[in-house]
Each structure stands twice: as structure tokens, then as C-alpha cells.
Amino acid sequence: MAIRRIRFFGDPVLTTPASKVTDFDKELERLVKDLTETMIDAPGTGLAAPQIGVPLRVFVWHVDEVSGHLVNPTLDLGEEIQEGDEGCLSFPELSYQTPRAIRAVAKGFDLHGEPLVIEGTELLARALQHETDHLNGILFIDRLSQELRKEAMKEIRQAEWFLAANEAGSAPQIRLSPHSTFGKSL
């Protein structure tokens, strides 16, 4: 197991849809362990494989003292929407009111290839949606209203980690979000 470097906003791996996992092997087991250890160390509520530079459909979560993982997830979302603060380990120290379904059912597989269904409400539902979005190349700022996203981009451009990337010549290109699903997974 190892704590891996978390990729920040601007890294292309974060906006590229991840590939489906086809091999349920020791490498996948090691990836899940690394994701879990990195998430706990950060600390965070969830972490998707693309956030550590691995473009595979795998994520982990830790909500209400319960940890888990899901491979190749799909989501079924409830109709009722919740607004709440949401942050992301790829946007250090920033959080914004983000609309999400209040209930989510995630279906996928465990690291051994066994079918798995996770039902969550409130924070767990938010984490399942947030991490599945990462696997689809969608960032939580893509879920914000146009006005709030504009405010978020201003704050991001002033963030220490963004300024450091800019000085190193690797600042992300700022673009308008093409996503308008506001809490509904694609």
C-alpha cells in the first residue's frame, strides 16, 4: 500500500472518462488499497482512481465511519435534490453549495468481481454521485450554477496550489463547463 499524489484541477486525467475495469486481479486490489490509504491520509470522504492518475472506473469512500469501494459503477438517482457544501481533494480547501440527488443507488462490483449494490442518502448519496462523476470526467464545479461557477473559478485562480502550478508553467486552461445535468449522473 502507498499514499499516492492527488491530481489537482487542470490535470487532463480529471476530465477524461475512465476506462472500464476488465481484470479483477492483484493490481486492482493494490489500487483499492492505495486509494483508501490516500483518501484517509488526505483526509477525504471519497477518492476516484483518476484523482491519483489512474484512468480506471474505481472509487472508494469513507462516510459515517464506514469505508467501501466500487468498481464499474452505475447510478440510479432519486428525484429529490439536496443543496449542500461539497469539496474535492482535487480542489484543496475549496467548497461550494452543489446540487445533488438526496438518494442514490450505485451498482457495480467489488474488487473480486462480485456484484455490489450500495444505497445511500444525504452524504453517502453525495459521495457516490461525486465519485461517479469523476469516473465520467465531470468535476463538481461543473454542477454549479453559472454564477457560482464563475465565483469558484475566481477563487481557484487565487488558490496557492493554482498559483504554484501557474509559476511552474502548468496552470490549467480555464473553460466553460459543457455539463448542465445539475446532480444527475450521465
C-alpha positions as CSV (number, residue, x, y, z in Angstrom):
1,M,0.0,0.0,0.0
2,A,1.1,3.5,-0.7
3,I,-0.1,7.1,-0.3
4,R,-0.4,8.4,-3.8
5,R,-0.2,12.0,-5.1
6,I,-3.6,13.5,-5.7
7,R,-4.0,15.3,-9.0
8,F,-5.3,18.9,-8.9
9,F,-7.7,20.7,-11.2
10,G,-6.1,21.2,-14.6
11,D,-4.7,17.7,-14.9
12,P,-6.3,16.2,-18.1
13,V,-6.9,12.8,-16.4
14,L,-9.6,14.5,-14.3
15,T,-11.7,15.5,-17.3
16,T,-11.2,12.3,-19.3
17,P,-13.8,9.5,-18.9
18,A,-12.2,6.5,-17.2
19,S,-11.9,3.0,-18.7
20,K,-13.9,0.1,-17.5
21,V,-12.1,-2.4,-15.3
22,T,-11.8,-5.7,-17.0
23,D,-9.2,-7.5,-14.8
24,F,-10.1,-8.2,-11.2
25,D,-6.6,-9.1,-10.0
26,K,-3.9,-8.2,-7.5
27,E,-3.3,-4.9,-9.3
28,L,-6.9,-3.9,-8.7
29,E,-6.6,-4.9,-5.1
30,R,-3.5,-2.8,-4.7
31,L,-5.2,0.2,-6.4
32,V,-8.2,-0.1,-4.0
33,K,-5.8,-0.2,-1.0
34,D,-3.8,2.8,-2.3
35,L,-7.0,4.8,-2.9
36,T,-8.3,4.0,0.6
37,E,-5.0,4.9,2.3
38,T,-4.6,8.1,0.2
39,M,-8.2,9.1,1.0
40,I,-7.8,8.5,4.7
41,D,-4.5,10.4,4.8
42,A,-5.8,13.4,2.9
43,P,-8.4,13.2,4.7
44,G,-11.4,12.9,2.4
45,T,-14.9,11.4,2.1
46,G,-14.2,9.7,-1.3
47,L,-11.5,9.3,-3.9
48,A,-11.7,8.1,-7.5
49,A,-8.8,6.4,-9.4
50,P,-8.4,9.3,-11.9
51,Q,-7.6,11.6,-9.0
52,I,-4.4,9.6,-8.5
53,G,-3.7,9.5,-12.2
54,V,-5.2,6.0,-12.9
55,P,-7.9,6.2,-15.6
56,L,-10.0,3.3,-14.4
57,R,-13.6,3.1,-13.1
58,V,-12.9,2.6,-9.4
59,F,-13.6,4.7,-6.4
60,V,-13.5,4.4,-2.6
61,W,-15.5,6.3,0.1
62,H,-15.5,6.8,3.9
63,V,-18.8,8.1,5.3
64,D,-20.1,7.9,8.8
65,E,-17.1,5.7,9.8
66,V,-17.9,3.2,7.0
67,S,-15.4,2.6,4.2
68,G,-16.1,0.9,0.9
69,H,-15.2,0.7,-2.8
70,L,-17.0,0.2,-6.0
71,V,-15.7,-0.9,-9.5
72,N,-17.5,0.0,-12.7
73,P,-20.4,1.8,-11.0
74,T,-23.7,2.9,-12.5
75,L,-26.1,5.2,-10.6
76,D,-29.9,5.3,-10.1
77,L,-30.8,8.7,-8.6
78,G,-33.9,9.8,-6.6
79,E,-35.9,12.8,-7.8
80,E,-35.5,14.9,-4.7
81,I,-32.5,17.3,-4.8
82,Q,-30.4,18.5,-1.9
83,E,-28.1,21.5,-1.8
84,G,-25.1,21.3,0.4
85,D,-21.4,22.1,0.8
86,E,-19.2,20.0,-1.4
87,G,-15.5,20.0,-1.7
88,C,-13.0,17.8,-3.6
89,L,-9.5,16.7,-2.9
90,S,-8.5,17.9,-6.4
91,F,-9.6,21.4,-5.4
92,P,-7.8,21.8,-2.0
93,E,-9.6,23.8,0.7
94,L,-12.4,24.9,-1.5
95,S,-16.1,24.0,-1.2
96,Y,-19.3,25.2,-2.7
97,Q,-23.1,24.7,-2.5
98,T,-23.6,21.9,-5.0
99,P,-27.0,20.3,-6.0
100,R,-27.1,16.5,-5.8
101,A,-29.9,13.9,-5.6
102,I,-30.7,13.2,-1.9
103,R,-30.8,9.5,-2.7
104,A,-28.6,7.3,-4.8
105,V,-28.3,3.6,-5.6
106,A,-24.9,2.6,-7.0
107,K,-24.5,-0.8,-8.7
108,G,-21.1,-2.2,-9.6
109,F,-18.6,-4.8,-8.4
110,D,-16.2,-5.3,-5.5
111,L,-12.5,-5.9,-6.1
112,H,-13.1,-9.6,-6.6
113,G,-15.7,-9.1,-9.3
114,E,-18.7,-9.9,-7.2
115,P,-21.9,-7.7,-7.8
116,L,-22.4,-5.0,-5.2
117,V,-25.2,-2.5,-4.6
118,I,-24.8,0.5,-2.3
119,E,-27.8,2.6,-1.3
120,G,-27.1,6.0,0.2
121,T,-28.9,9.1,1.3
122,E,-27.6,12.6,2.0
123,L,-23.7,12.5,2.5
124,L,-23.3,8.9,1.1
125,A,-25.5,9.7,-1.8
126,R,-23.5,12.9,-2.5
127,A,-20.2,10.9,-2.3
128,L,-21.5,8.2,-4.7
129,Q,-22.5,10.9,-7.2
130,H,-19.3,12.9,-6.8
131,E,-17.0,9.9,-7.3
132,T,-19.0,8.5,-10.2
133,D,-18.8,11.9,-11.8
134,H,-15.0,11.7,-11.6
135,L,-15.1,8.5,-13.5
136,N,-17.1,10.2,-16.2
137,G,-14.7,13.1,-16.5
138,I,-17.1,15.5,-14.7
139,L,-15.9,17.8,-11.9
140,F,-18.1,19.0,-9.1
141,I,-17.7,22.6,-10.3
142,D,-19.4,21.5,-13.5
143,R,-22.5,21.0,-11.4
144,L,-22.6,24.6,-10.1
145,S,-24.8,27.4,-11.4
146,Q,-23.1,29.6,-13.9
147,E,-22.9,32.4,-11.4
148,L,-21.4,30.2,-8.6
149,R,-19.0,28.5,-11.1
150,K,-17.7,31.9,-12.1
151,E,-17.1,32.8,-8.4
152,A,-15.4,29.4,-7.9
153,M,-13.1,29.9,-10.9
154,K,-12.1,33.3,-9.4
155,E,-11.3,31.6,-6.1
156,I,-9.4,28.8,-7.8
157,R,-7.2,31.3,-9.8
158,Q,-6.2,32.8,-6.4
159,A,-5.6,29.5,-4.7
160,E,-2.0,28.8,-3.6
161,W,-1.9,25.4,-5.4
162,F,-3.2,27.0,-8.7
163,L,-0.6,29.9,-8.4
164,A,2.2,27.3,-7.9
165,A,1.1,25.4,-11.0
166,N,1.0,28.7,-12.9
167,E,4.5,29.6,-11.9
168,A,5.7,26.1,-13.0
169,G,4.1,26.7,-16.4
170,S,1.4,24.0,-15.9
171,A,-1.7,26.0,-14.9
172,P,-4.9,24.6,-16.2
173,Q,-6.7,26.1,-19.1
174,I,-10.0,27.6,-17.9
175,R,-13.0,26.5,-19.8
176,L,-16.7,26.8,-19.5
177,S,-18.4,23.6,-18.4
178,P,-20.2,21.6,-21.1
179,H,-22.3,19.9,-18.4
180,S,-25.7,21.0,-17.4
181,T,-27.2,18.0,-15.6
182,F,-27.1,19.6,-12.1
183,G,-26.8,16.5,-10.0
184,K,-28.0,13.8,-12.4
185,S,-25.3,11.4,-13.5
186,L,-24.8,10.9,-17.2
